[in-house]
Structures are given as structure tokens and as C-alpha cells.
Amino acid sequence: MRGLAKDLSRLVGPDGFSTAPEDLLVYRHDAIGYFAQGDPAAVVLPADTAQAARVVAYASQNGIPLTPRGAGSGLSGGCTPARGGIVLDTKRLKRILEINQGNLTARVEAGAVLAAFQQAVEAQGFFYPPDPQSKSVCTLGGNVATRAGGPRAVKYGTTGNYVLGLEAVLPGGEVIRTGSACVKHSAGYDLTHLLTGSEGTLALITQATLRLIPKPPATCTALAVCPTMKMAARIVSETIAGGVVPSMLELLTTASLAVFNRFVSPPLPEEGEACLLMEFDGTAQEALRQAQEMAAACRDMGAIDVRLAPRPEEAALYWMVRSRLYPLVVSRFKRVVTEDVTVPRDRIPEFVTQVMSIAAELDLAMGLTGHAGDGNMHPTIRMDEINPDVEKRVHQALERVIKAGLSLGGVISGEHGVGLHKAEFLELELGREQIALMRRIKKAFDPTGIMNPGKIWPPELEA
Ligand SMILES: Cc1cc2nc3c(=O)[nH]c(=O)nc-3n(C[C@H](O)[C@H](O)[C@H](O)COP(=O)(O)OP(=O)(O)OC[C@H]3O[C@@H](n4cnc5c(N)ncnc54)[C@H](O)[C@@H]3O)c2cc1C
């Protein structure tokens, strides 16, 4: 692309972009290295919406693919520049523009980091619940673009439930503002929620208006060690059926107890197959009462040990360990493949049984953790070696896990999005007609196909 550097310098200034190979290397992939597909020609870091719009218009006029990128913490290859071109990194668009106490809303730039935003909101006594476990790095733009969730989705929903309005740059460079700061809105098509979850394929999101809620006054954390994975799954579905709604309900394998034991005293018994990590919120009495009732129910159902952690400092340790488990697993194996199939909560026990037999039949090491309270399961295949035979069995396992989830009324992704990772499976969930309709929507937004090409559906359905 001759003249690209000169043009970008004119659009965003000499410090607003790079074409240096050593800079571009890190933009080839997201948190999952093996999805690297294309080499970007440039990375651009606009300082404001006006600069971002100029870059998008330039890409459009010159037919250059443009891939939006937040922190690159995605797990489905969504921000990889599959067709090369420009990666637009939102790092410099990180201002929290407004926290409106009277309206319980906030307005942020897309590159603002989730944890920093949550701290700013909580300092004023408010609460922004969506909590992907990458919150120390991931951006609100990335969260909106993937409809990210986390442990709190069981009670509070996912990012999509908090987006009231967006500022976005269309592929032609026009800036639109969808929705509003009102909690109700009934005029026209809901473009806000069409862009939410669109994985950078329709427009570049530059700002979001988000709904806040009052912060619950207290929480109480509980952990139950279960002899079998099936029992843990049964406790989850019976808890939900009984009308108890924890603010977080995570299913973990017993292997994680060794990590908890580095921080928790006295140590938890490293026995059985699974454990449940839960949080209840409300007034201090209400949170404690719910946790005690849940602990009694777990013991009645055969849990080996149940712990309560009503003190915030102790609870914070449990949740800190929870958020570090995935990076720890990734660092210990040559490759880790994580699914995020979601099933109706009353089907979790059947899903767990099927996943365990798929792992056994294909002789694969597969962990099964998840935001079980909302049915979002993360079967995680861990590979000590990579060779064609292992890769073949892993692919078979993924296909069978996804089909198992779909056969139980589930969906192929609860929060990570489709990206490259699940493109080949999308048709299994949506069917050709829905994909054809989505393709027409894509064409209406992006007639020249510059926005994040190669994502969501496989190339054969792209035509
Ligand atoms: C340790 C770890 C734990 C995780 N836990 C969770 C979890 O609990 N829940 C969960 O949902 N996810 C989780 N994730 C996945 C990931 O962090 C989320 O998907 C997150 O929302 C991605 O944000 P990001 O800023 O890194 O986006 P990126 O990875 O940079 O991009 C993700 C997608 O969004 C698009 N995009 C990014 N910014 C914009 C924008 N401004 N406009 C348009 N499109 C854009 C990209 O093109 C890409 O398709 C985890 C990841 C890791 C590494």
C-alpha cells in the first residue's frame, strides 16, 4: 500500500499510527495466539471521534479492510486482521465523559477500560454490573461489540442490558448517534442493539451511553466442594428452580482448589470433581441469610465442604483467584481451546454428562468451568502437545460439544462472540435464512465490505 504512512500521518498525525513491523506483530492476534491470520499494514490510534471518522472514510475510499480493536483480550479471533489492512486501536479513546447521578447513566469513550470505569462509578455509590473476567484490561467498546458478560450475568444480565445509546462511525465515515440517555426509547429500528454484538463488522463504536444501578450495600460469598461434576450441575439447576438468584454462581473444577488454597486458610479439601463459587447480595442480613440457606442446601445434597466468606477482604481473595484461573491454565499448556456454549439452566446436568463422555471418547483433557448460574459453560480443551491427530480430535470434540449444546436448546456463544473461532458453526444455530438476512444487513451498512472482513460467517457464505 504505497503512500499509506504518508496518508495516515496527514489524518492522525505522526504519533497516531505505526507501520513498524515490531509494532504490527502484536496486532496479528487476540488473546488466543493461534487465530493469527493476516498481517496488518498499519495500526492507527485515533485521539478522538473526528480522527477515527477520517480514518474510516479513508479506508472506505481506498477499499482497505479495517479491523476495530479494543484491548485484544477476545477469545474468538474477532479483532485479528484476517484480510490485512488497518487495525484501528481505540486505546487513546479512553475518557469517561460523564457520570450522571440524577439520571443513573454514564457516557464513555470506547477505549475506556472496564475496571477503571467500574471503580469511577462505584466511587460515587453506583454500580455497573457486567464483569467479564478480563475487566482489568478489556475495553467498554470491546464489551459492547461482543455483548460481553461475566459471573454477574445470572442476576444482572450482560453488557447488552446496559447499553442505552452509541456513537458510531459508519463505514463511509459518517458519525451517527443511536438511542439516547433515556431509559425508554420506541422510535424506529433499534440500531443501538443491532450494533451491540456486531463484532466490529457494521461500524466502529466510539462512545457508549450506559445505564447504572444503585450499588447493593453488602455481599456474602460462599464456596461448596462437590464430589461429582454432575452433583454441582444439579445444585445449580435446582437452586435456580427454587427461585434463589445469586449475584454470581460459578462452576469450577476441583483442580482450581489448589490455587484457592494458596490464599485461603484453613485449606479447602482438594477432593471431588467440582466446586461452586457463589455470591449473594442485598442488605448485610439478606446476603448472609441467602448464603446460609444455600450452604445448607449444598450440604443436604452431599457437598463435601461449604465455606462462607461474609467479610469483603476474604471474599475478594476468592474472586481474585477466580479471575486469574483462565490465564493460569493458558500458561500451563501448549494450547488451550475454550468454548462458550450456553444452555438453558435446567439442561446443565445433561450438558455436563455429554461433555464428559465426549472428552472420554476422544481421549482429550477437557476442563469444564462456567458462569453456570446463567447456563454459560466453558468446556476447555487442554493440549500438552499439538499434532495432526490431536488437532483432528479437538475439532471433532468442538463440533460435538456445540451440537450437544444446540440439541439441548442452547446457543454456540454466550459472550465471546463468533469471530473466526465459531464462524463454521454459526449456520448450525441460525440456519441459512437468518445468515442471508444478516448478510443483507451487513451490505446495507458496509456495501464495500471493509469492516472487519472474514468474521462471523465462513468465506463461502460471504458472497
Ligand atoms: C482472562 C480472560 C477472561 C475473560 N473472561 C471473559 C468473561 O468472563 N466474559 C466475557 O464475555 N468475555 C471474557 N473474555 C473475553 C474478552 O475479554 C471479552 O470478549 C471482551 O469483551 C473483549 O474486549 P476487548 O476490548 O479486548 O476487545 P477485542 O478483543 O479487542 O475485540 C473484540 C471484538 O470487538 C470488536 N471491537 C472492539 N472494539 C470495538 C469498537 N470500538 N467498535 C467496534 N468493534 C469493536 C473487535 O473487532 C472484535 O471483533 C475473557 C478474556 C480473557 C483473556
The ligand as an ORCA input file, in Angstrom:
! r2SCAN-3c Opt
* xyz 0 1
  C      -8.557    -13.998     31.007
  C      -9.768    -13.688     30.179
  C     -11.025    -13.781     30.754
  C     -12.163    -13.470     30.001
  N     -13.386    -13.550     30.611
  C     -14.478    -13.177     29.919
  C     -15.768    -13.200     30.557
  O     -15.914    -13.545     31.726
  N     -16.829    -12.811     29.815
  C     -16.709    -12.391     28.515
  O     -17.707    -12.007     27.904
  N     -15.513    -12.386     27.892
  C     -14.397    -12.752     28.561
  N     -13.182    -12.732     27.935
  C     -13.113    -12.347     26.502
  C     -12.873    -10.837     26.232
  O     -12.150    -10.246     27.272
  C     -14.181    -10.099     26.001
  O     -14.781    -10.579     24.815
  C     -14.037     -8.569     25.891
  O     -15.321     -8.004     25.753
  C     -13.170     -8.128     24.714
  O     -12.846     -6.764     24.893
  P     -11.590     -6.121     24.162
  O     -11.574     -4.664     24.444
  O     -10.361     -6.864     24.490
  O     -11.982     -6.372     22.627
  P     -11.112     -7.006     21.465
  O     -10.676     -8.380     21.817
  O     -10.069     -6.045     21.046
  O     -12.205     -7.081     20.299
  C     -13.293     -7.983     20.417
  C     -14.250     -7.761     19.226
  O     -14.866     -6.477     19.341
  C     -14.577     -5.665     18.201
  N     -14.372     -4.310     18.720
  C     -13.540     -3.924     19.720
  N     -13.673     -2.601     19.941
  C     -14.593     -2.138     19.042
  C     -15.149     -0.858     18.761
  N     -14.792      0.235     19.447
  N     -16.070     -0.769     17.771
  C     -16.465     -1.859     17.064
  N     -15.960     -3.084     17.295
  C     -15.050     -3.228     18.271
  C     -13.341     -6.285     17.564
  O     -13.288     -6.019     16.170
  C     -13.570     -7.758     17.861
  O     -14.452     -8.305     16.917
  C     -12.031    -13.067     28.641
  C     -10.759    -12.982     28.067
  C      -9.640    -13.291     28.826
  C      -8.291    -13.173     28.173
*
